[in-house]
């Protein structure tokens, strides 16, 4: 299929610019990294990220307007035959027809003017994130729907040109840096090609293009309209994947050059396919060499996607697991879990409930004890505000971190990582970590870099003596005798005895926080 010249005229300049940028000449050459995996793998994780432990990002965009069920609303609203719900119709499609009309009359593009972010205050966001104890932050600068949340010269479907008509990401980056926080840009766009089409697997793969084309055209969906092909990017509208990759790398490079993020995160996609790997390698080499030129260490997160494949070779970058999916209990490389704060979706949806602070804190401690970190996802409303319940959870996390900060930031795993029943932490057929059932019997350990002490966490408030088996006299893990045990955030004297099989700690009558408590063991 081909697209008419008139239909392409609206985005011709940006598209040609994207194609030009595919040339190797745009790759920053004044640095040590070449566009090859063996060269990129020589990059080491920056110390600031290993010390930070806790970051924040958000899913926010056009999909926040309908605020129904999922950030995949734009795909599912067109797929009436998905086979979920009444009459073989998926509930998103049914909701869309009932609320906005048939997708042939009200397409996803028609939500764009409704995404106004009229109450968005990046300074307020930055203060909230600083107060909750996160050390770096950002948001999904573009999700699968392809709408860009920055002021872009590459594609007209962006927040500077439509909807809010302001540079949402740029304003946030400025506010974060004012508060001394590092920045992250998360990119979910590689899956956009064919993503909207009914029958697509969400990674751009179609079983039958001709059948899909007939469904879309017979229904009169705007997905097939060449006028909107630069938003919907699919084969039915005549788009080609190599051209999509050219625009994709131009957009990501624009974010890199314009905002200089400290950290880049990519959602799953075909990063090592025959039509994508060279573009991806050029982009990553450009980013890592740019970091050297900027005089600051930058990092890439390497996700284990839902299909069980790493985006990049496993020996490259800091590994990241979606909500701990398929992560082993012990890992000898730096890693981070990203996790949503809501129970229904990554974006804001009506009726969503939020994880309690104690569950998130327990998960943070467990990850830090194992050598990892947490990237917590927030879900702001379309107008740019956060639900009060979500803010309350963040405030509790911040209060806990103020008390226990020395046992989290800048620490490293101890000889022993955990004590307690780990089986209760694994759900979803053994694939996913959860921390809803943690209590004082779950014990975790961290240490400062100078090994001057050991921090012992109880992932709940202990009501009786705490027995730490790894610090018994005969355990052999402590190189020196214990001199003192104290409770972080409390001036009360802690009673303890070191027995042959365990360090026995009698907790004070009152504790400084209602979630996990931390004992400091000095030698």
C-alpha positions as CSV (number, residue, x, y, z in Angstrom):
1,X,0.0,0.0,0.0
2,X,1.2,3.5,-0.7
3,X,0.3,6.9,0.8
4,X,-0.6,9.8,-1.5
5,X,1.7,12.8,-1.7
6,X,-0.9,15.1,-0.4
7,X,-1.5,13.0,2.6
8,X,2.2,13.0,3.4
9,X,2.7,16.8,3.0
10,X,1.8,17.6,6.6
11,X,4.7,15.8,8.1
12,X,7.1,15.7,5.2
13,X,9.8,18.0,6.8
14,X,9.9,16.1,10.1
15,X,9.9,12.7,8.3
16,X,12.8,13.7,6.0
17,X,14.7,15.0,9.0
18,X,14.2,11.7,10.8
19,X,15.5,9.8,7.8
20,X,18.6,12.0,7.6
21,X,19.4,11.3,11.2
22,X,19.7,7.5,10.5
23,X,23.1,8.2,8.9
24,X,26.1,7.2,11.1
25,X,27.2,10.8,11.0
26,X,24.8,11.8,13.7
27,X,26.4,9.4,16.2
28,X,28.5,11.3,18.7
29,X,32.0,10.0,18.0
30,X,34.0,12.0,20.6
31,X,33.7,9.2,23.2
32,X,34.9,5.7,24.0
33,X,31.7,3.8,23.0
34,X,31.2,2.4,19.5
35,X,27.8,1.2,18.2
36,X,28.6,-2.4,19.0
37,X,27.4,-4.5,21.9
38,X,30.9,-5.5,23.0
39,X,31.9,-1.8,23.2
40,X,28.7,-0.7,25.0
41,X,29.0,-3.5,27.6
42,X,32.2,-2.0,28.9
43,X,30.1,0.8,30.4
44,X,29.8,0.4,34.2
45,X,26.8,1.4,36.2
46,X,27.3,4.9,37.8
47,X,27.8,5.1,41.5
48,X,24.9,7.6,41.9
49,X,22.4,5.0,40.6
50,X,23.8,2.3,42.8
51,X,23.4,4.6,45.8
52,X,20.0,6.1,44.9
53,X,17.9,2.9,45.4
54,X,14.6,4.7,44.9
55,X,13.1,6.5,41.9
56,X,9.7,7.7,40.6
57,X,8.1,7.8,37.2
58,X,4.6,8.0,35.9
59,X,2.3,6.9,33.1
60,X,0.5,10.0,32.0
61,X,-0.9,11.0,28.6
62,X,-3.9,11.0,26.3
63,X,-5.0,7.6,27.7
64,X,-5.5,9.4,31.1
65,X,-8.5,11.2,29.6
66,X,-10.9,8.2,29.3
67,X,-9.3,6.9,32.6
68,X,-10.9,3.5,32.0
69,X,-9.2,0.2,32.9
70,X,-5.9,0.6,31.1
71,X,-3.2,2.7,29.4
72,X,-3.8,0.4,26.4
73,X,-7.2,2.1,25.9
74,X,-6.2,3.3,22.5
75,X,-5.6,-0.2,21.2
76,X,-8.6,-1.9,22.8
77,X,-11.1,0.7,21.9
78,X,-10.8,-0.5,18.2
79,X,-10.8,-4.2,18.9
80,X,-14.4,-5.2,19.4
81,X,-13.7,-8.9,18.7
82,X,-11.1,-9.4,21.4
83,X,-13.5,-11.8,23.1
84,X,-13.7,-10.4,26.6
85,X,-16.9,-9.5,28.2
86,X,-20.5,-9.6,27.0
87,X,-21.3,-10.7,23.5
88,X,-17.7,-11.3,22.6
89,X,-16.9,-7.6,22.9
90,X,-14.0,-6.4,25.1
91,X,-15.1,-4.0,27.9
92,X,-13.0,-1.1,26.6
93,X,-14.6,-1.2,23.2
94,X,-18.1,-1.4,24.8
95,X,-17.3,1.4,27.2
96,X,-16.0,3.6,24.4
97,X,-19.1,3.1,22.3
98,X,-21.4,3.8,25.2
99,X,-19.5,6.9,26.4
100,X,-18.0,8.5,23.3
101,X,-19.6,6.7,20.3
102,X,-18.4,4.3,17.8
103,X,-14.6,4.4,17.1
104,X,-15.4,5.2,13.5
105,X,-17.0,8.5,14.7
106,X,-14.7,9.2,17.7
107,X,-11.2,7.9,17.3
108,X,-8.3,8.0,19.7
109,X,-7.0,11.2,18.1
110,X,-10.1,12.9,19.3
111,X,-9.0,12.5,22.9
112,X,-5.9,14.7,22.2
113,X,-7.7,18.1,22.5
114,X,-9.2,16.8,25.8
115,X,-5.8,16.1,27.3
116,X,-5.1,19.6,28.6
117,X,-3.0,19.1,31.8
118,X,-4.6,22.4,32.9
119,X,-3.6,21.9,36.6
120,X,-0.1,20.5,35.9
121,X,2.4,22.1,38.3
122,X,5.9,20.6,37.7
123,X,7.2,22.4,40.8
124,X,4.5,20.7,42.9
125,X,5.4,17.4,41.4
126,X,9.1,17.9,42.1
127,X,8.4,18.8,45.8
128,X,6.2,15.8,46.2
129,X,8.8,13.5,44.8
130,X,11.6,15.0,46.8
131,X,9.5,14.7,50.0
132,X,8.9,11.0,49.4
133,X,12.6,10.3,49.3
134,X,13.1,9.4,45.6
135,X,16.5,10.4,44.2
136,X,15.5,10.4,40.5
137,X,12.3,10.9,38.6
138,X,10.6,11.4,35.3
139,X,7.7,10.0,33.3
140,X,6.8,8.0,30.2
141,X,7.7,10.6,27.6
142,X,5.9,8.6,25.0
143,X,3.8,5.4,25.5
144,X,2.5,2.9,22.9
145,X,0.0,5.4,21.7
146,X,2.8,7.5,20.1
147,X,1.8,10.9,21.6
148,X,4.9,12.7,22.7
149,X,4.9,14.6,26.0
150,X,7.6,17.0,25.0
151,X,7.8,19.9,22.5
152,X,9.1,18.0,19.5
153,X,10.2,19.0,16.0
154,X,10.0,15.4,14.8
155,X,6.3,14.6,15.0
156,X,3.4,16.9,15.2
157,X,1.5,14.7,17.7
158,X,3.2,16.2,20.7
159,X,2.2,18.1,23.9
160,X,3.9,21.3,22.7
161,X,1.8,21.4,19.6
162,X,-1.5,19.9,20.7
163,X,-3.5,19.3,23.9
164,X,-1.6,21.0,26.7
165,X,0.5,23.0,24.3
166,X,3.4,23.1,26.6
167,X,6.6,21.2,27.1
168,X,5.4,18.8,29.8
169,X,8.7,16.8,30.2
170,X,11.0,19.8,29.8
171,X,9.2,21.7,32.5
172,X,9.4,18.7,34.8
173,X,13.1,18.2,34.2
174,X,13.8,21.8,35.1
175,X,11.8,21.5,38.3
176,X,13.5,18.2,39.3
177,X,17.0,19.6,38.8
178,X,16.1,22.7,40.8
179,X,15.5,20.3,43.7
180,X,18.7,18.4,43.1
181,X,17.1,15.3,41.7
182,X,18.4,13.1,38.8
183,X,16.1,12.6,35.8
184,X,14.8,9.6,33.9
185,X,13.0,9.4,30.6
186,X,11.0,6.2,29.9
187,X,10.3,5.3,26.3
188,X,7.5,2.9,25.3
189,X,7.3,3.8,21.6
190,X,9.1,1.0,19.8
191,X,5.9,-1.1,20.1
192,X,3.8,1.6,18.4
193,X,4.1,0.2,14.9
194,X,0.8,-1.8,14.2
195,X,0.0,-1.6,17.9
196,X,-3.4,0.0,17.4
197,X,-4.6,-2.6,14.8
198,X,-7.2,-5.2,15.9
199,X,-5.5,-8.5,16.0
200,X,-2.0,-7.1,16.7
201,X,-0.2,-8.9,19.5
202,X,0.9,-5.5,21.0
203,X,4.4,-5.9,19.6
204,X,3.5,-5.1,16.0
205,X,3.0,-8.7,14.8
206,X,-0.1,-9.4,12.7
207,X,-1.4,-12.9,11.8
208,X,-3.2,-11.7,8.7
209,X,-2.6,-8.2,7.3
210,X,-5.3,-8.5,4.6
211,X,-7.9,-9.6,7.2
212,X,-7.0,-6.8,9.5
213,X,-7.1,-4.3,6.7
214,X,-10.6,-5.4,5.7
215,X,-11.8,-5.2,9.4
216,X,-10.3,-1.7,9.8
217,X,-11.6,-0.3,6.5
218,X,-15.0,-1.9,6.7
219,X,-15.4,-0.4,10.1
220,X,-14.4,3.1,8.9
221,X,-11.7,3.5,11.6
222,X,-9.3,6.4,11.3
223,X,-6.5,3.9,11.8
224,X,-6.5,3.5,8.0
225,X,-6.7,7.2,7.2
226,X,-3.3,8.4,5.7
227,X,-4.0,11.9,7.3
228,X,-3.4,10.3,10.7
229,X,-0.7,7.8,9.8
230,X,2.0,9.7,11.6
231,X,0.1,9.0,14.9
232,X,-1.2,5.5,14.3
233,X,1.8,4.1,12.3
234,X,0.6,0.9,10.8
235,X,0.7,-1.1,7.6
236,X,-2.9,-0.6,6.8
237,X,-2.3,3.1,6.5
238,X,0.7,2.4,4.2
239,X,3.5,2.9,6.7
240,X,6.8,0.9,6.5
241,X,8.7,-0.3,9.6
242,X,12.1,1.0,8.5
243,X,10.6,4.4,8.2
244,X,9.0,4.1,11.6
245,X,12.4,3.1,13.1
246,X,14.0,6.2,11.5
247,X,11.4,8.4,13.2
248,X,11.7,6.5,16.5
249,X,15.4,7.1,16.8
250,X,15.1,10.7,15.8
251,X,12.5,11.2,18.6
252,X,14.6,9.4,21.2
253,X,17.7,11.3,20.2
254,X,15.7,14.6,20.5
255,X,14.9,13.7,24.1
256,X,18.6,12.8,24.7
257,X,20.0,16.0,23.2
258,X,17.4,18.4,24.4
259,X,16.9,17.2,28.0
260,X,20.1,15.3,28.8
261,X,18.4,12.7,31.0
262,X,20.5,10.8,33.6
263,X,18.7,7.6,32.9
264,X,16.9,6.0,29.9
265,X,14.4,3.2,30.3
266,X,12.9,1.3,27.3
267,X,9.8,-0.9,27.4
268,X,9.9,-4.2,25.5
269,X,10.2,-4.4,21.8
270,X,12.3,-5.7,18.9
271,X,15.5,-3.9,19.7
272,X,17.7,-6.6,18.1
273,X,15.8,-7.3,14.9
274,X,17.3,-7.0,11.4
275,X,15.5,-3.7,10.8
276,X,16.2,-2.2,14.2
277,X,19.5,-3.3,15.8
278,X,21.7,-0.9,13.9
279,X,19.5,2.0,14.7
280,X,19.4,1.0,18.4
281,X,23.2,0.6,18.6
282,X,23.8,4.0,17.1
283,X,21.4,5.5,19.5
284,X,22.8,3.9,22.6
285,X,26.4,4.8,21.6
286,X,25.3,8.4,21.0
287,X,23.7,8.5,24.5
288,X,26.6,7.1,26.4
289,X,29.2,9.2,24.6
290,X,26.9,12.2,25.2
291,X,27.0,11.5,28.9
292,X,30.8,11.7,28.8
293,X,30.6,15.0,26.9
294,X,28.1,16.4,29.4
295,X,30.5,15.5,32.2
296,X,28.0,13.2,34.0
297,X,27.6,9.4,34.2
298,X,24.4,8.2,32.5
299,X,22.8,4.8,32.4
300,X,20.4,2.7,30.4
301,X,18.0,0.2,31.9
302,X,17.8,-3.2,30.2
303,X,14.3,-4.7,30.6
304,X,13.3,-8.4,30.7
305,X,10.2,-8.1,28.6
306,X,7.0,-10.2,28.9
307,X,8.2,-12.6,26.2
308,X,11.1,-13.6,28.4
309,X,13.7,-11.8,26.2
310,X,16.1,-9.0,27.3
311,X,15.8,-5.8,25.2
312,X,19.6,-5.8,24.9
313,X,22.3,-8.5,25.6
314,X,22.2,-9.4,29.3
315,X,25.7,-8.2,30.0
316,X,24.8,-4.7,29.0
317,X,23.3,-2.0,31.3
318,X,21.4,-2.2,34.6
319,X,18.8,-5.0,34.4
320,X,15.2,-4.2,35.2
321,X,12.2,-6.4,35.9
322,X,8.6,-5.4,35.6
323,X,7.2,-5.8,39.1
324,X,9.9,-8.4,39.8
325,X,8.6,-10.7,37.0
326,X,10.9,-13.7,36.5
327,X,13.6,-12.2,38.8
328,X,15.7,-14.7,40.8
329,X,16.2,-14.2,44.5
330,X,19.9,-13.6,44.0
331,X,21.5,-11.6,41.2
332,X,25.1,-10.7,40.8
333,X,24.5,-7.6,38.7
334,X,22.9,-4.3,39.5
335,X,19.2,-4.4,38.9
336,X,16.0,-2.5,39.4
337,X,12.3,-3.5,39.7
338,X,9.7,-1.1,38.4
339,X,6.3,-1.3,40.1
340,X,3.0,0.4,39.8
341,X,1.4,2.1,42.8
342,X,-2.2,1.3,41.6
343,X,-4.0,-2.0,41.6
344,X,-5.7,-1.8,38.2
345,X,-3.4,0.0,35.8
346,X,-0.2,1.9,35.3
347,X,-2.1,5.1,34.4
348,X,-4.9,6.8,36.3
349,X,-8.2,5.0,36.0
350,X,-11.4,5.6,37.8
351,X,-11.9,3.4,40.9
352,X,-8.3,2.5,41.3
353,X,-6.9,1.6,44.7
354,X,-3.3,2.2,45.8
355,X,-0.8,-0.1,47.5
356,X,-0.3,0.8,51.2
357,X,2.9,2.4,52.2
358,X,4.0,-0.6,54.3
359,X,3.8,-2.9,51.3
360,X,5.9,-0.5,49.2
361,X,8.4,0.0,52.0
362,X,8.8,-3.7,52.6
363,X,9.4,-4.2,48.8
364,X,12.0,-1.4,48.8
365,X,13.9,-2.9,51.7
366,X,13.8,-6.4,50.2
367,X,15.1,-5.1,46.9
368,X,17.9,-3.0,48.5
369,X,19.0,-6.0,50.6
370,X,19.3,-8.1,47.5
371,X,21.4,-5.4,45.6
372,X,18.6,-3.9,43.7
373,X,16.4,-0.8,43.7
374,X,12.8,0.3,43.1
375,X,11.3,2.5,40.4
376,X,7.8,3.3,41.5
377,X,5.2,4.3,38.9
378,X,2.6,6.9,39.8
379,X,-0.7,7.6,38.0
380,X,-1.6,11.3,37.7
381,X,-4.9,12.4,36.3
382,X,-5.3,14.0,32.9
383,X,-5.4,17.5,34.4
384,X,-2.0,17.0,36.0
385,X,-3.1,16.4,39.6
386,X,-2.5,13.3,41.8
387,X,-5.3,11.6,43.8
388,X,-5.1,12.4,47.5
389,X,-4.8,8.8,48.4
390,X,-1.8,8.4,46.2
391,X,-0.1,11.5,47.7
392,X,-0.8,10.1,51.2
393,X,1.0,6.9,50.4
394,X,4.0,8.9,49.1
395,X,4.1,11.0,52.3
396,X,4.2,7.9,54.5
397,X,7.1,6.5,52.4
398,X,8.9,9.8,52.8
399,X,8.4,9.9,56.6
400,X,9.8,6.3,56.8
401,X,12.9,7.2,54.7
402,X,13.7,10.2,56.8
403,X,14.0,7.9,59.8
404,X,15.8,5.0,58.1
405,X,17.7,6.8,55.3
406,X,21.2,5.7,56.4
407,X,20.2,2.0,56.1
408,X,19.0,2.5,52.5
409,X,20.8,5.1,50.5
410,X,24.4,4.3,49.5
411,X,24.3,0.8,51.1
412,X,25.3,-2.5,49.7
413,X,24.2,-6.1,50.3
414,X,25.6,-7.8,53.4
415,X,26.9,-11.4,53.5
416,X,23.4,-12.6,54.2
417,X,20.5,-10.9,52.4
418,X,17.4,-12.3,54.1
419,X,15.8,-14.5,56.8
420,X,12.3,-15.7,56.8
421,X,9.8,-17.4,54.5
422,X,10.5,-16.3,50.9
423,X,7.9,-18.5,49.4
424,X,5.1,-16.2,50.4
425,X,6.7,-13.4,48.4
426,X,6.3,-15.2,45.0
427,X,2.9,-15.1,43.2
428,X,1.6,-15.5,39.6
429,X,2.8,-19.1,39.2
430,X,6.2,-18.3,40.6
431,X,6.9,-15.4,38.3
432,X,6.2,-12.3,40.3
433,X,7.3,-10.8,43.6
434,X,4.8,-9.3,46.0
435,X,5.1,-7.9,49.5
436,X,1.6,-7.8,50.8
437,X,2.2,-10.5,53.4
438,X,5.4,-9.3,55.0
439,X,5.7,-9.0,58.8
440,X,8.2,-8.8,61.6
441,X,9.4,-12.4,60.9
442,X,10.8,-11.2,57.6
443,X,14.3,-10.0,58.2
444,X,16.6,-8.2,55.7
445,X,20.2,-6.9,55.9
446,X,22.2,-4.0,54.4
447,X,25.6,-2.5,55.2
448,X,27.4,0.8,54.5
449,X,30.2,0.8,52.0
450,X,32.8,1.0,54.7
451,X,31.4,-2.1,56.5
452,X,31.3,-0.2,59.8
453,X,28.0,-1.8,60.8
454,X,25.1,-3.9,59.7
455,X,21.5,-2.8,59.4
456,X,18.8,-5.4,60.4
457,X,15.3,-4.7,59.1
458,X,12.1,-6.3,60.4
459,X,9.5,-5.8,57.6
460,X,6.8,-5.2,60.2
461,X,6.7,-3.9,63.8
462,X,7.9,-6.7,66.1
463,X,5.7,-7.5,69.1
464,X,8.1,-10.0,70.6
465,X,11.8,-10.7,70.7
466,X,13.5,-10.6,67.3
467,X,15.9,-13.6,66.7
468,X,18.5,-12.8,64.1
469,X,20.0,-16.2,63.2
470,X,22.8,-14.8,61.0
471,X,24.2,-12.8,63.9
472,X,24.4,-15.6,66.4
473,X,27.9,-16.3,67.9
474,X,28.3,-19.5,65.9
475,X,26.9,-18.2,62.7
476,X,30.3,-17.0,61.5
477,X,29.1,-13.9,59.5
478,X,30.3,-11.2,61.9
479,X,34.1,-10.7,61.9
480,X,34.1,-8.8,65.2
481,X,32.1,-9.0,68.4
482,X,28.9,-7.0,68.6
483,X,29.3,-3.8,70.6
484,X,25.8,-2.2,70.5
485,X,22.3,-2.5,69.0
486,X,20.2,0.6,68.5
487,X,16.9,1.3,66.8
488,X,17.0,4.0,64.1
489,X,14.9,7.0,64.9
490,X,14.7,6.1,68.6
491,X,16.7,7.2,71.6
492,X,15.4,4.3,73.7
493,X,18.0,1.8,74.9
494,X,17.6,-1.5,73.1
495,X,18.2,-4.7,75.2
496,X,19.9,-7.5,73.4
497,X,21.9,-10.7,73.9
498,X,24.1,-12.6,71.5
499,X,23.4,-16.2,71.9
500,X,25.1,-19.1,70.2
501,X,22.4,-19.5,67.6
502,X,21.0,-16.0,67.3
503,X,21.2,-12.3,68.2
504,X,18.1,-11.7,70.4
505,X,16.7,-8.2,70.3
506,X,14.0,-7.0,72.7
507,X,12.2,-4.2,70.8
508,X,11.4,-1.0,72.7
509,X,7.8,-0.4,73.7
510,X,7.3,2.2,71.0
511,X,8.8,2.4,67.5
512,X,9.4,5.5,65.3
513,X,7.4,4.3,62.3
514,X,4.4,2.0,61.9
515,X,6.0,0.0,59.0
516,X,9.3,-1.7,58.9
517,X,11.8,-1.0,61.7
518,X,15.6,-0.9,61.5
519,X,18.2,-2.0,64.1
520,X,21.8,-0.8,63.7
521,X,24.4,-3.4,64.8
522,X,27.8,-2.0,65.5
523,X,30.9,-4.1,66.2
